[in-house]
Amino acid sequence: MRIKVLGAAAGGGFPQWNCGCPNCRDVRSGALAAKPLTQECVAVSADGERWFLLNASPEIRSQIESNGVLHPRGPRHSPIAAIVLTNGDLDHCLGLLSLRESHPLVIYATERVRRGFTEGNVLYRTLQRFPGQVTWRLLEAEKETELTGVDGQASGLAIAAVPAPGKPPVHLEGSASPDPGENIGVVIQERRTGKRLAYFSASAAVTPAMRKKLEDADCVFFDGTFWASDELIALGLGDKRAEQMAHLPVGGPGGSLQTLAGVGTPKRIYIHINNTNPMLRPGSAERKQVEAGGWEIAYDGMEVEL
Ligand SMILES: [Zn+2]
C-alpha cells in the first residue's frame, strides 16, 4: 500500500492567512526551519494507478497538481477513484466543490456526514449537474467494504469505519442531536499483503475500540492538532480548549503521547497539525518529546509504503 500525504495541517493551514502567532510569523519570515503545510489530505493506493483520497481539503487543486500520480492520464481522466470523508468539517469537505468540472465522483461517508454536506446546501447543486455525478457510498461502523471507484472494480483495499469521539462541524453545531457517525477514523487494509493503515486525524479521546485498531495496524496517523489543551487561550488566539474542539492534545498528562505510549505500531505519525502547535518547531522541547516517543510528524509530500 502506498500512502502519500498531500496536506498535513489542520484547518487554516500553516501559515494561516490571518495568523501572526510565533509559528506562522517565523515560517513566513524564514526564521523557522520548517516548510508551510497545506490542509489535511492523504492519498492511498494499492496499485499506484487508482488513488483514494482521505478527505478533500480546500487546497485540493494545488495538492493534485503537486503530486504527479494524481495527474490525468487522458484528455478527461483522473486517477482519483474515490474520496473518503472522516467528518463534515469544511477543511475536509470544501475541496469537493472544487472538483465540479463535470467528473463523476465517488464519495464514502457516514450517513450523518453525507446529510450534513448535501442537505440545505445550495452549493451542492454544482455536483448535481448530471445524473450520477456523485455516487455516495455509506460507511457504517465496523463494517468492512471494498474501496471502489465509479467502475466498481476491486481496488485491493478494504475500508472499515471506526467511530471516534468528535463533534459536528462548526457550521452545523446545534442543528441535530449527537450521532456516532459525526466523526470517524478508518482502517484501510490491503488485501494482498494484509497490511493495515489506521487513520484518525481528529479525535477527542481514545476509545478501547480505537486502541485495538491502532495496535493492530502497521501504520497509524493520529490527531496532532494541538500540543496543549489551552494552546489557543495561552496565545490569546481563542477561548476554546482543545477538548472543546474535540481534539485530544498531544502533550501533557492524559495527552495522546502518554495515552498511546503502549501502542507499539511500527509507524506512528501525527497529522492535522494546527499552526500554533510548538511541535512544528524543529529542535523544540515538544518536538523532542514526540520523537523520543517514537512518533513522526507528517509533512506535505511525506510518503509511506506498507
Ligand atoms: Zn498561527
py3Dmol code that shows the C-alpha trace and the ligand (Angstrom):
import py3Dmol

protein = """\
ATOM      1  CA  MET A   1       0.000   0.000   0.000  1.00  0.00           C
ATOM      2  CA  ARG A   2       1.295   3.425  -0.905  1.00  0.00           C
ATOM      3  CA  ILE A   3       0.373   6.394   1.250  1.00  0.00           C
ATOM      4  CA  LYS A   4       1.077   9.977   0.217  1.00  0.00           C
ATOM      5  CA  VAL A   5       0.490  12.961   2.482  1.00  0.00           C
ATOM      6  CA  LEU A   6      -0.870  15.760   0.294  1.00  0.00           C
ATOM      7  CA  GLY A   7      -1.502  18.059   3.241  1.00  0.00           C
ATOM      8  CA  ALA A   8      -0.579  17.706   6.921  1.00  0.00           C
ATOM      9  CA  ALA A   9      -2.051  20.828   8.567  1.00  0.00           C
ATOM     10  CA  ALA A  10      -5.265  21.352  10.478  1.00  0.00           C
ATOM     11  CA  GLY A  11      -7.918  23.784   9.245  1.00  0.00           C
ATOM     12  CA  GLY A  12      -6.362  27.113   8.300  1.00  0.00           C
ATOM     13  CA  GLY A  13      -3.088  25.576   7.135  1.00  0.00           C
ATOM     14  CA  PHE A  14       0.396  26.668   8.126  1.00  0.00           C
ATOM     15  CA  PRO A  15       0.791  29.598   7.999  1.00  0.00           C
ATOM     16  CA  GLN A  16      -2.855  30.626   8.365  1.00  0.00           C
ATOM     17  CA  TRP A  17      -3.949  33.718   6.401  1.00  0.00           C
ATOM     18  CA  ASN A  18      -4.967  35.778   9.450  1.00  0.00           C
ATOM     19  CA  CYS A  19      -2.468  34.414  11.973  1.00  0.00           C
ATOM     20  CA  GLY A  20       0.655  36.063  13.271  1.00  0.00           C
ATOM     21  CA  CYS A  21       1.409  33.539  16.014  1.00  0.00           C
ATOM     22  CA  PRO A  22       5.121  32.765  16.541  1.00  0.00           C
ATOM     23  CA  ASN A  23       4.983  29.704  14.267  1.00  0.00           C
ATOM     24  CA  CYS A  24       3.139  31.453  11.416  1.00  0.00           C
ATOM     25  CA  ARG A  25       5.306  34.582  11.717  1.00  0.00           C
ATOM     26  CA  ASP A  26       8.541  32.599  11.695  1.00  0.00           C
ATOM     27  CA  VAL A  27       7.631  30.282   8.826  1.00  0.00           C
ATOM     28  CA  ARG A  28       6.706  33.340   6.735  1.00  0.00           C
ATOM     29  CA  SER A  29       9.957  35.124   7.511  1.00  0.00           C
ATOM     30  CA  GLY A  30      12.081  32.029   7.039  1.00  0.00           C
ATOM     31  CA  ALA A  31      13.282  32.181  10.663  1.00  0.00           C
ATOM     32  CA  LEU A  32      11.813  28.731  11.223  1.00  0.00           C
ATOM     33  CA  ALA A  33      13.494  25.786   9.524  1.00  0.00           C
ATOM     34  CA  ALA A  34      10.117  24.333   8.583  1.00  0.00           C
ATOM     35  CA  LYS A  35       8.050  24.250   5.411  1.00  0.00           C
ATOM     36  CA  PRO A  36       4.495  25.558   5.089  1.00  0.00           C
ATOM     37  CA  LEU A  37       1.769  22.910   5.243  1.00  0.00           C
ATOM     38  CA  THR A  38      -1.494  22.690   3.355  1.00  0.00           C
ATOM     39  CA  GLN A  39      -4.647  21.367   4.976  1.00  0.00           C
ATOM     40  CA  GLU A  40      -5.024  17.673   5.711  1.00  0.00           C
ATOM     41  CA  CYS A  41      -5.475  15.285   2.819  1.00  0.00           C
ATOM     42  CA  VAL A  42      -3.886  11.872   2.252  1.00  0.00           C
ATOM     43  CA  ALA A  43      -3.900   9.648  -0.835  1.00  0.00           C
ATOM     44  CA  VAL A  44      -3.792   5.836  -0.636  1.00  0.00           C
ATOM     45  CA  SER A  45      -3.318   3.242  -3.386  1.00  0.00           C
ATOM     46  CA  ALA A  46      -2.695  -0.488  -3.706  1.00  0.00           C
ATOM     47  CA  ASP A  47      -1.653  -0.442  -7.373  1.00  0.00           C
ATOM     48  CA  GLY A  48      -0.213   3.062  -7.833  1.00  0.00           C
ATOM     49  CA  GLU A  49      -2.826   3.689 -10.537  1.00  0.00           C
ATOM     50  CA  ARG A  50      -6.076   4.229  -8.675  1.00  0.00           C
ATOM     51  CA  TRP A  51      -5.866   6.534  -5.663  1.00  0.00           C
ATOM     52  CA  PHE A  52      -8.293   7.069  -2.815  1.00  0.00           C
ATOM     53  CA  LEU A  53      -8.268  10.411  -1.041  1.00  0.00           C
ATOM     54  CA  LEU A  54      -8.858  10.681   2.677  1.00  0.00           C
ATOM     55  CA  ASN A  55     -10.699  13.997   2.879  1.00  0.00           C
ATOM     56  CA  ALA A  56     -10.949  16.799   0.314  1.00  0.00           C
ATOM     57  CA  SER A  57      -9.216  19.933   1.555  1.00  0.00           C
ATOM     58  CA  PRO A  58      -9.851  23.475   0.304  1.00  0.00           C
ATOM     59  CA  GLU A  59      -6.390  23.240  -1.287  1.00  0.00           C
ATOM     60  CA  ILE A  60      -7.152  20.132  -3.303  1.00  0.00           C
ATOM     61  CA  ARG A  61      -6.338  21.685  -6.660  1.00  0.00           C
ATOM     62  CA  SER A  62      -2.762  22.592  -5.733  1.00  0.00           C
ATOM     63  CA  GLN A  63      -2.370  19.294  -3.875  1.00  0.00           C
ATOM     64  CA  ILE A  64      -3.319  17.351  -7.010  1.00  0.00           C
ATOM     65  CA  GLU A  65      -1.017  19.443  -9.186  1.00  0.00           C
ATOM     66  CA  SER A  66       1.908  18.927  -6.767  1.00  0.00           C
ATOM     67  CA  ASN A  67       1.582  15.142  -6.958  1.00  0.00           C
ATOM     68  CA  GLY A  68       2.205  13.633 -10.391  1.00  0.00           C
ATOM     69  CA  VAL A  69       0.474  10.335  -9.576  1.00  0.00           C
ATOM     70  CA  LEU A  70      -2.797  12.274  -9.399  1.00  0.00           C
ATOM     71  CA  HIS A  71      -2.490  13.858 -12.841  1.00  0.00           C
ATOM     72  CA  PRO A  72      -4.854  12.825 -15.663  1.00  0.00           C
ATOM     73  CA  ARG A  73      -3.674  10.027 -17.997  1.00  0.00           C
ATOM     74  CA  GLY A  74      -6.000  11.113 -20.814  1.00  0.00           C
ATOM     75  CA  PRO A  75      -7.917  14.118 -22.193  1.00  0.00           C
ATOM     76  CA  ARG A  76     -10.577  13.651 -19.494  1.00  0.00           C
ATOM     77  CA  HIS A  77      -9.377  11.420 -16.695  1.00  0.00           C
ATOM     78  CA  SER A  78      -8.391  11.365 -13.044  1.00  0.00           C
ATOM     79  CA  PRO A  79      -6.527   8.675 -11.089  1.00  0.00           C
ATOM     80  CA  ILE A  80      -8.661   9.710  -8.093  1.00  0.00           C
ATOM     81  CA  ALA A  81     -11.058   6.770  -7.803  1.00  0.00           C
ATOM     82  CA  ALA A  82     -12.965   7.955  -4.736  1.00  0.00           C
ATOM     83  CA  ILE A  83     -12.862  10.256  -1.738  1.00  0.00           C
ATOM     84  CA  VAL A  84     -13.395   9.224   1.890  1.00  0.00           C
ATOM     85  CA  LEU A  85     -14.702  11.813   4.367  1.00  0.00           C
ATOM     86  CA  THR A  86     -13.841  11.339   8.041  1.00  0.00           C
ATOM     87  CA  ASN A  87     -16.126  14.136   9.222  1.00  0.00           C
ATOM     88  CA  GLY A  88     -18.043  17.127   7.883  1.00  0.00           C
ATOM     89  CA  ASP A  89     -15.551  19.851   8.778  1.00  0.00           C
ATOM     90  CA  LEU A  90     -15.110  22.370   5.991  1.00  0.00           C
ATOM     91  CA  ASP A  91     -11.379  21.699   5.825  1.00  0.00           C
ATOM     92  CA  HIS A  92     -12.341  18.126   4.898  1.00  0.00           C
ATOM     93  CA  CYS A  93     -15.234  18.808   2.501  1.00  0.00           C
ATOM     94  CA  LEU A  94     -14.747  22.147   0.751  1.00  0.00           C
ATOM     95  CA  GLY A  95     -12.444  20.559  -1.813  1.00  0.00           C
ATOM     96  CA  LEU A  96     -15.378  18.548  -3.169  1.00  0.00           C
ATOM     97  CA  LEU A  97     -16.839  21.745  -4.603  1.00  0.00           C
ATOM     98  CA  SER A  98     -13.558  22.377  -6.412  1.00  0.00           C
ATOM     99  CA  LEU A  99     -13.930  19.035  -8.197  1.00  0.00           C
ATOM    100  CA  ARG A 100     -17.042  20.235 -10.025  1.00  0.00           C
ATOM    101  CA  GLU A 101     -15.713  20.049 -13.592  1.00  0.00           C
ATOM    102  CA  SER A 102     -18.324  17.511 -14.732  1.00  0.00           C
ATOM    103  CA  HIS A 103     -16.436  14.489 -13.475  1.00  0.00           C
ATOM    104  CA  PRO A 104     -18.188  11.535 -11.825  1.00  0.00           C
ATOM    105  CA  LEU A 105     -17.172  11.311  -8.156  1.00  0.00           C
ATOM    106  CA  VAL A 106     -17.497   8.517  -5.627  1.00  0.00           C
ATOM    107  CA  ILE A 107     -17.649   9.670  -2.012  1.00  0.00           C
ATOM    108  CA  TYR A 108     -17.505   7.411   1.036  1.00  0.00           C
ATOM    109  CA  ALA A 109     -19.020   8.896   4.204  1.00  0.00           C
ATOM    110  CA  THR A 110     -21.322   8.138   7.083  1.00  0.00           C
ATOM    111  CA  GLU A 111     -24.979   8.983   6.599  1.00  0.00           C
ATOM    112  CA  ARG A 112     -24.611  11.883   9.052  1.00  0.00           C
ATOM    113  CA  VAL A 113     -21.724  13.424   7.136  1.00  0.00           C
ATOM    114  CA  ARG A 114     -23.491  12.911   3.778  1.00  0.00           C
ATOM    115  CA  ARG A 115     -26.593  14.672   5.033  1.00  0.00           C
ATOM    116  CA  GLY A 116     -24.574  17.454   6.636  1.00  0.00           C
ATOM    117  CA  PHE A 117     -22.929  18.257   3.320  1.00  0.00           C
ATOM    118  CA  THR A 118     -25.875  17.791   0.967  1.00  0.00           C
ATOM    119  CA  GLU A 119     -28.972  18.996   2.832  1.00  0.00           C
ATOM    120  CA  GLY A 120     -29.795  22.686   2.734  1.00  0.00           C
ATOM    121  CA  ASN A 121     -26.568  23.340   0.838  1.00  0.00           C
ATOM    122  CA  VAL A 122     -27.369  25.201  -2.377  1.00  0.00           C
ATOM    123  CA  LEU A 123     -23.724  24.945  -3.484  1.00  0.00           C
ATOM    124  CA  TYR A 124     -24.054  21.156  -3.575  1.00  0.00           C
ATOM    125  CA  ARG A 125     -26.127  21.644  -6.744  1.00  0.00           C
ATOM    126  CA  THR A 126     -22.854  22.172  -8.613  1.00  0.00           C
ATOM    127  CA  LEU A 127     -22.190  18.472  -8.014  1.00  0.00           C
ATOM    128  CA  GLN A 128     -25.640  17.556  -9.309  1.00  0.00           C
ATOM    129  CA  ARG A 129     -25.237  18.855 -12.838  1.00  0.00           C
ATOM    130  CA  PHE A 130     -25.882  15.455 -14.414  1.00  0.00           C
ATOM    131  CA  PRO A 131     -27.255  12.124 -13.193  1.00  0.00           C
ATOM    132  CA  GLY A 132     -24.586  10.073 -11.490  1.00  0.00           C
ATOM    133  CA  GLN A 133     -22.179  12.968 -10.951  1.00  0.00           C
ATOM    134  CA  VAL A 134     -21.791  11.903  -7.314  1.00  0.00           C
ATOM    135  CA  THR A 135     -22.195   8.363  -6.053  1.00  0.00           C
ATOM    136  CA  TRP A 136     -22.354   8.212  -2.252  1.00  0.00           C
ATOM    137  CA  ARG A 137     -21.271   5.012  -0.572  1.00  0.00           C
ATOM    138  CA  LEU A 138     -22.216   4.591   3.043  1.00  0.00           C
ATOM    139  CA  LEU A 139     -19.650   3.906   5.730  1.00  0.00           C
ATOM    140  CA  GLU A 140     -21.052   2.065   8.722  1.00  0.00           C
ATOM    141  CA  ALA A 141     -19.242   1.345  11.966  1.00  0.00           C
ATOM    142  CA  GLU A 142     -17.011  -1.722  11.857  1.00  0.00           C
ATOM    143  CA  LYS A 143     -18.488  -2.857   8.538  1.00  0.00           C
ATOM    144  CA  GLU A 144     -15.737  -3.673   6.074  1.00  0.00           C
ATOM    145  CA  THR A 145     -16.288  -2.795   2.442  1.00  0.00           C
ATOM    146  CA  GLU A 146     -14.123  -2.802  -0.703  1.00  0.00           C
ATOM    147  CA  LEU A 147     -12.939   0.616  -1.853  1.00  0.00           C
ATOM    148  CA  THR A 148     -14.024   1.066  -5.451  1.00  0.00           C
ATOM    149  CA  GLY A 149     -14.228   3.860  -7.969  1.00  0.00           C
ATOM    150  CA  VAL A 150     -17.011   4.700 -10.418  1.00  0.00           C
ATOM    151  CA  ASP A 151     -16.387   1.466 -12.364  1.00  0.00           C
ATOM    152  CA  GLY A 152     -16.955  -0.636  -9.237  1.00  0.00           C
ATOM    153  CA  GLN A 153     -13.736  -2.621  -9.906  1.00  0.00           C
ATOM    154  CA  ALA A 154     -11.938  -4.031  -6.883  1.00  0.00           C
ATOM    155  CA  SER A 155      -9.043  -1.852  -5.731  1.00  0.00           C
ATOM    156  CA  GLY A 156      -7.372  -4.372  -3.454  1.00  0.00           C
ATOM    157  CA  LEU A 157      -8.183  -2.147  -0.493  1.00  0.00           C
ATOM    158  CA  ALA A 158     -10.869  -2.707   2.132  1.00  0.00           C
ATOM    159  CA  ILE A 159     -12.113   0.041   4.416  1.00  0.00           C
ATOM    160  CA  ALA A 160     -13.893  -0.024   7.777  1.00  0.00           C
ATOM    161  CA  ALA A 161     -15.123   2.984   9.767  1.00  0.00           C
ATOM    162  CA  VAL A 162     -14.441   3.300  13.473  1.00  0.00           C
ATOM    163  CA  PRO A 163     -16.465   5.884  15.418  1.00  0.00           C
ATOM    164  CA  ALA A 164     -14.170   8.407  17.110  1.00  0.00           C
ATOM    165  CA  PRO A 165     -15.207  10.907  19.802  1.00  0.00           C
ATOM    166  CA  GLY A 166     -15.864  14.133  17.943  1.00  0.00           C
ATOM    167  CA  LYS A 167     -18.370  16.856  17.277  1.00  0.00           C
ATOM    168  CA  PRO A 168     -20.343  18.306  14.379  1.00  0.00           C
ATOM    169  CA  PRO A 169     -18.647  20.816  12.097  1.00  0.00           C
ATOM    170  CA  VAL A 170     -18.871  24.378  13.454  1.00  0.00           C
ATOM    171  CA  HIS A 171     -21.443  25.436  10.830  1.00  0.00           C
ATOM    172  CA  LEU A 172     -23.797  22.606  11.882  1.00  0.00           C
ATOM    173  CA  GLU A 173     -23.412  22.857  15.661  1.00  0.00           C
ATOM    174  CA  GLY A 174     -26.770  22.720  17.422  1.00  0.00           C
ATOM    175  CA  SER A 175     -28.648  21.666  14.294  1.00  0.00           C
ATOM    176  CA  ALA A 176     -29.096  17.990  15.176  1.00  0.00           C
ATOM    177  CA  SER A 177     -28.751  15.557  18.040  1.00  0.00           C
ATOM    178  CA  PRO A 178     -25.367  13.859  18.590  1.00  0.00           C
ATOM    179  CA  ASP A 179     -24.570  10.951  16.285  1.00  0.00           C
ATOM    180  CA  PRO A 180     -21.672   8.469  16.388  1.00  0.00           C
ATOM    181  CA  GLY A 181     -21.335   8.961  12.630  1.00  0.00           C
ATOM    182  CA  GLU A 182     -20.321  12.585  13.159  1.00  0.00           C
ATOM    183  CA  ASN A 183     -16.621  11.754  13.256  1.00  0.00           C
ATOM    184  CA  ILE A 184     -14.821   8.561  12.318  1.00  0.00           C
ATOM    185  CA  GLY A 185     -11.421   7.060  11.858  1.00  0.00           C
ATOM    186  CA  VAL A 186     -10.864   4.470   9.167  1.00  0.00           C
ATOM    187  CA  VAL A 187      -8.873   1.288   8.893  1.00  0.00           C
ATOM    188  CA  ILE A 188      -7.727   0.520   5.357  1.00  0.00           C
ATOM    189  CA  GLN A 189      -6.346  -2.928   4.689  1.00  0.00           C
ATOM    190  CA  GLU A 190      -4.551  -4.079   1.568  1.00  0.00           C
ATOM    191  CA  ARG A 191      -5.959  -7.491   0.735  1.00  0.00           C
ATOM    192  CA  ARG A 192      -2.790  -8.852  -0.926  1.00  0.00           C
ATOM    193  CA  THR A 193      -0.388  -8.088   1.919  1.00  0.00           C
ATOM    194  CA  GLY A 194      -2.785  -7.818   4.847  1.00  0.00           C
ATOM    195  CA  LYS A 195      -1.111  -4.521   5.840  1.00  0.00           C
ATOM    196  CA  ARG A 196      -3.291  -2.063   7.702  1.00  0.00           C
ATOM    197  CA  LEU A 197      -3.416   1.709   7.913  1.00  0.00           C
ATOM    198  CA  ALA A 198      -5.336   3.198  10.877  1.00  0.00           C
ATOM    199  CA  TYR A 199      -6.256   6.805  10.187  1.00  0.00           C
ATOM    200  CA  PHE A 200      -7.658   9.003  12.966  1.00  0.00           C
ATOM    201  CA  SER A 201      -6.983  12.612  12.028  1.00  0.00           C
ATOM    202  CA  ALA A 202      -9.457  14.014  14.565  1.00  0.00           C
ATOM    203  CA  SER A 203     -10.411  12.561  17.910  1.00  0.00           C
ATOM    204  CA  ALA A 204     -11.291  13.908  21.328  1.00  0.00           C
ATOM    205  CA  ALA A 205     -10.258  10.702  23.101  1.00  0.00           C
ATOM    206  CA  VAL A 206      -9.020   7.164  22.558  1.00  0.00           C
ATOM    207  CA  THR A 207     -11.792   4.578  22.985  1.00  0.00           C
ATOM    208  CA  PRO A 208     -10.958   0.909  23.668  1.00  0.00           C
ATOM    209  CA  ALA A 209     -12.148   0.036  20.149  1.00  0.00           C
ATOM    210  CA  MET A 210      -9.871   2.692  18.666  1.00  0.00           C
ATOM    211  CA  ARG A 211      -6.934   1.494  20.724  1.00  0.00           C
ATOM    212  CA  LYS A 212      -7.373  -2.041  19.399  1.00  0.00           C
ATOM    213  CA  LYS A 213      -7.379  -0.751  15.808  1.00  0.00           C
ATOM    214  CA  LEU A 214      -4.259   1.296  16.456  1.00  0.00           C
ATOM    215  CA  GLU A 215      -2.467  -1.683  17.994  1.00  0.00           C
ATOM    216  CA  ASP A 216      -3.399  -3.977  15.094  1.00  0.00           C
ATOM    217  CA  ALA A 217      -2.220  -1.538  12.423  1.00  0.00           C
ATOM    218  CA  ASP A 218       1.101  -1.365  10.595  1.00  0.00           C
ATOM    219  CA  CYS A 219       0.883   2.406  10.347  1.00  0.00           C
ATOM    220  CA  VAL A 220      -1.068   4.931  12.400  1.00  0.00           C
ATOM    221  CA  PHE A 221      -1.960   8.506  11.595  1.00  0.00           C
ATOM    222  CA  PHE A 222      -3.337  10.323  14.635  1.00  0.00           C
ATOM    223  CA  ASP A 223      -4.752  13.721  15.588  1.00  0.00           C
ATOM    224  CA  GLY A 224      -1.845  16.128  16.143  1.00  0.00           C
ATOM    225  CA  THR A 225      -3.919  19.317  16.166  1.00  0.00           C
ATOM    226  CA  PHE A 226      -2.859  20.835  19.485  1.00  0.00           C
ATOM    227  CA  TRP A 227       0.044  20.252  21.825  1.00  0.00           C
ATOM    228  CA  ALA A 228      -1.716  21.674  24.870  1.00  0.00           C
ATOM    229  CA  SER A 229      -5.300  21.887  25.997  1.00  0.00           C
ATOM    230  CA  ASP A 230      -5.046  25.682  26.473  1.00  0.00           C
ATOM    231  CA  GLU A 231      -2.883  26.344  23.410  1.00  0.00           C
ATOM    232  CA  LEU A 232      -5.161  28.915  21.738  1.00  0.00           C
ATOM    233  CA  ILE A 233      -6.052  30.557  25.058  1.00  0.00           C
ATOM    234  CA  ALA A 234      -2.398  30.934  26.122  1.00  0.00           C
ATOM    235  CA  LEU A 235      -1.518  32.558  22.792  1.00  0.00           C
ATOM    236  CA  GLY A 236      -4.510  34.906  23.046  1.00  0.00           C
ATOM    237  CA  LEU A 237      -5.964  33.462  19.838  1.00  0.00           C
ATOM    238  CA  GLY A 238      -9.201  31.962  21.101  1.00  0.00           C
ATOM    239  CA  ASP A 239     -11.231  30.978  24.124  1.00  0.00           C
ATOM    240  CA  LYS A 240     -11.734  27.273  23.488  1.00  0.00           C
ATOM    241  CA  ARG A 241      -9.721  24.432  24.930  1.00  0.00           C
ATOM    242  CA  ALA A 242      -8.578  21.623  22.626  1.00  0.00           C
ATOM    243  CA  GLU A 243     -11.142  19.246  24.128  1.00  0.00           C
ATOM    244  CA  GLN A 244     -13.982  21.698  23.395  1.00  0.00           C
ATOM    245  CA  MET A 245     -12.933  21.491  19.769  1.00  0.00           C
ATOM    246  CA  ALA A 246     -12.909  17.662  20.000  1.00  0.00           C
ATOM    247  CA  HIS A 247      -9.139  17.278  19.803  1.00  0.00           C
ATOM    248  CA  LEU A 248      -7.131  15.282  22.316  1.00  0.00           C
ATOM    249  CA  PRO A 249      -3.942  17.288  22.904  1.00  0.00           C
ATOM    250  CA  VAL A 250      -0.622  15.595  22.128  1.00  0.00           C
ATOM    251  CA  GLY A 251       1.299  16.667  25.240  1.00  0.00           C
ATOM    252  CA  GLY A 252       0.685  16.758  28.961  1.00  0.00           C
ATOM    253  CA  PRO A 253      -0.924  14.278  31.359  1.00  0.00           C
ATOM    254  CA  GLY A 254      -3.580  12.296  29.501  1.00  0.00           C
ATOM    255  CA  GLY A 255      -2.390  13.624  26.138  1.00  0.00           C
ATOM    256  CA  SER A 256      -2.141  11.246  23.194  1.00  0.00           C
ATOM    257  CA  LEU A 257       1.609  10.823  23.556  1.00  0.00           C
ATOM    258  CA  GLN A 258       1.104   9.457  27.053  1.00  0.00           C
ATOM    259  CA  THR A 259      -2.184   7.667  26.350  1.00  0.00           C
ATOM    260  CA  LEU A 260      -0.778   5.828  23.336  1.00  0.00           C
ATOM    261  CA  ALA A 261       2.666   5.158  24.838  1.00  0.00           C
ATOM    262  CA  GLY A 262       1.992   1.412  24.993  1.00  0.00           C
ATOM    263  CA  VAL A 263       0.889   1.144  21.382  1.00  0.00           C
ATOM    264  CA  GLY A 264       3.766  -0.454  19.520  1.00  0.00           C
ATOM    265  CA  THR A 265       2.623   0.177  15.950  1.00  0.00           C
ATOM    266  CA  PRO A 266       5.774   0.255  13.795  1.00  0.00           C
ATOM    267  CA  LYS A 267       4.936   3.569  12.145  1.00  0.00           C
ATOM    268  CA  ARG A 268       3.204   6.317  14.140  1.00  0.00           C
ATOM    269  CA  ILE A 269       2.586   9.701  12.590  1.00  0.00           C
ATOM    270  CA  TYR A 270       0.868  12.857  13.829  1.00  0.00           C
ATOM    271  CA  ILE A 271      -1.229  14.680  11.223  1.00  0.00           C
ATOM    272  CA  HIS A 272      -3.818  17.507  11.152  1.00  0.00           C
ATOM    273  CA  ILE A 273      -1.384  19.774  12.964  1.00  0.00           C
ATOM    274  CA  ASN A 274      -2.532  23.242  13.906  1.00  0.00           C
ATOM    275  CA  ASN A 275      -0.196  26.102  13.037  1.00  0.00           C
ATOM    276  CA  THR A 276       0.098  27.028  16.731  1.00  0.00           C
ATOM    277  CA  ASN A 277       1.473  23.624  17.756  1.00  0.00           C
ATOM    278  CA  PRO A 278       5.038  24.004  19.143  1.00  0.00           C
ATOM    279  CA  MET A 279       5.986  20.534  17.870  1.00  0.00           C
ATOM    280  CA  LEU A 280       6.132  22.121  14.412  1.00  0.00           C
ATOM    281  CA  ARG A 281       9.329  23.864  15.552  1.00  0.00           C
ATOM    282  CA  PRO A 282      12.384  21.712  14.851  1.00  0.00           C
ATOM    283  CA  GLY A 283      14.507  21.372  17.972  1.00  0.00           C
ATOM    284  CA  SER A 284      11.734  22.433  20.364  1.00  0.00           C
ATOM    285  CA  ALA A 285      11.268  20.538  23.630  1.00  0.00           C
ATOM    286  CA  GLU A 286       7.862  19.402  22.370  1.00  0.00           C
ATOM    287  CA  ARG A 287       9.322  18.105  19.105  1.00  0.00           C
ATOM    288  CA  LYS A 288      11.962  16.187  21.056  1.00  0.00           C
ATOM    289  CA  GLN A 289       9.285  14.581  23.234  1.00  0.00           C
ATOM    290  CA  VAL A 290       7.369  13.455  20.162  1.00  0.00           C
ATOM    291  CA  GLU A 291      10.466  11.968  18.563  1.00  0.00           C
ATOM    292  CA  ALA A 292      11.551  10.290  21.815  1.00  0.00           C
ATOM    293  CA  GLY A 293       8.117   8.657  21.921  1.00  0.00           C
ATOM    294  CA  GLY A 294       8.732   7.110  18.511  1.00  0.00           C
ATOM    295  CA  TRP A 295       6.337   9.371  16.639  1.00  0.00           C
ATOM    296  CA  GLU A 296       6.889  11.250  13.397  1.00  0.00           C
ATOM    297  CA  ILE A 297       5.269  14.480  12.292  1.00  0.00           C
ATOM    298  CA  ALA A 298       3.582  14.454   8.887  1.00  0.00           C
ATOM    299  CA  TYR A 299       4.592  16.945   6.213  1.00  0.00           C
ATOM    300  CA  ASP A 300       3.347  17.710   2.732  1.00  0.00           C
ATOM    301  CA  GLY A 301       4.972  15.229   0.347  1.00  0.00           C
ATOM    302  CA  MET A 302       5.619  12.560   3.002  1.00  0.00           C
ATOM    303  CA  GLU A 303       5.396   9.050   1.589  1.00  0.00           C
ATOM    304  CA  VAL A 304       4.889   5.759   3.400  1.00  0.00           C
ATOM    305  CA  GLU A 305       4.987   2.317   1.846  1.00  0.00           C
ATOM    306  CA  LEU A 306       3.460  -0.631   3.712  1.00  0.00           C
TER     307      LEU A 306
END
"""
ligand_1 = """\
1
ZN
Zn -0.528 30.696 13.546
"""
view = py3Dmol.view(width=600, height=400)
view.addModel(protein, "pdb")
view.setStyle({"model": 0}, {"cartoon": {"style": "trace"}})
view.addModel(ligand_1, "xyz")
view.setStyle({"model": 1}, {"stick": {}})
view.zoomTo()
view.show()
